[in-house]
Each structure stands twice: as structure tokens, then as C-alpha cells.
Amino acid sequence: MGIIILTGIGSDGANGAKNLKRYGCKIIAQDEKTSPVYGMPKAVVEMGITDEIKSFQEIKNYMKEF
């Protein structure tokens, strides 16, 4: 199981992502280049809990696998 953090303002989702990481969830953050607003993904990256950082297109392709 995992979560994907997409573009957004603020850091409120980062604490939730941190809690999910404790339970073994994979965390993927959208990269800065393809994020119209890099606040939310940046917060997760700065926490050091991301497993991967991907562009929007890479995330889109990744989600098609499920």
C-alpha cells in the first residue's frame, strides 16, 4: 500500500503521510518541476519520508499499473 502526494498548498498532509509511513506505506511525491504549487510534496520530501519523487506523467503511468 502507498500514497501519492500531489501538488498543493501547505503541509497538513505531511503529518498524515508520516503516520502512514510508520505502518509501511510507500510514499511517492510529485516533483517540483511538474507541481504548479510545490508546498505539499515539498513538505513530505523535507521530512525525509519519500520513497520516490516522480513527475506527474510518471505518477500517471505508475497508477495505470494498478
N, C-alpha and C positions, 0 to 999 in steps of 0.2 A: 504494500500500500504506500501511497505517496501523495504529496500535494504539490501544486504548482502555484507559485506566486507571480502574478502578472502585474503590469503597470498599475500604479495607484498612488494616491497621496497618503502620507503618514506612515506610521509603523505599528498600528494596532494589530495587524495580522501576524507580526513577527513573534509576539509572545505566544500566540496560539500555535504557530509553527514550531516554536521551541519545545512546547509541551508534547506535540505530536512526534517530534524527533526523538524524544526520550523513549517513546514506545516503538521505535524502529522505523518510522515513516521516512521515506526518501523525500528530500526537499529539492525542488528544481525552481530556480529563479530566472525570470526573464532578464536578458542582458540590458545594459544601459543604452546601447545603440538603438535598439528597437522599442524601447519603452518611451512613450510620449511623456510620462511622468515616472521618474525612477525612484520615487520615495519608498514604496513598499518593498520592491525587490532589493533595493539598497540596504534597507534595514535588516533584512534576512541575511544578505551577504556579509554585512558588517558584524553580525552576531557570530559568524563563522559556522553556521549550521547547514549551509547549502551543500548538496552532493554534486550538483551540476548547475551551470549557468548556460542558458541556451537563448538563441534568438527566437523571436515569435514564430518564424517559419519552422525552426527546429522543434519547438514545442508542439506546433500544429501537427507535424509529421509524427512525432512521438505519440501523441494522443490517438492518432489513427491506428496504431498498433493494438489498441485495446478494443 
